[in-house]
Amino acid sequence: MWRNTAQPVRVAMFDARALFPLLSFVVYWSWFTFYVAVIGVAFFSLISFLGLTLPSMFRFMRRLLVGSTRPAVPVWKRRRLA
């Protein structure tokens, strides 16, 4: 019972965070929210298929934007050979 507590929450085959756009469509029915819900579920399903969660996707995008340098780390604490 406790071994799956670190796994992401799933509803059917979707990650639970992927269903928040669908919830917005259920609350307010319109074509715009339907399109937002379909695109949102597709996006979250894609990153789940790639093996990422939403926080890890944000970290990945931040790493792509910033690069490998870390300007906030002082020179004497930077890892030179890593």
Secondary structure, DSSP 8 states (H G I E B T S, - for coil): -GGGTTS--EETTEEGGGGHHHHHHHHS-SHHHHHHHHHHHHHHHHHHHTT--HHHHHHHHHHHHH-S--TTS-GGGS-S--
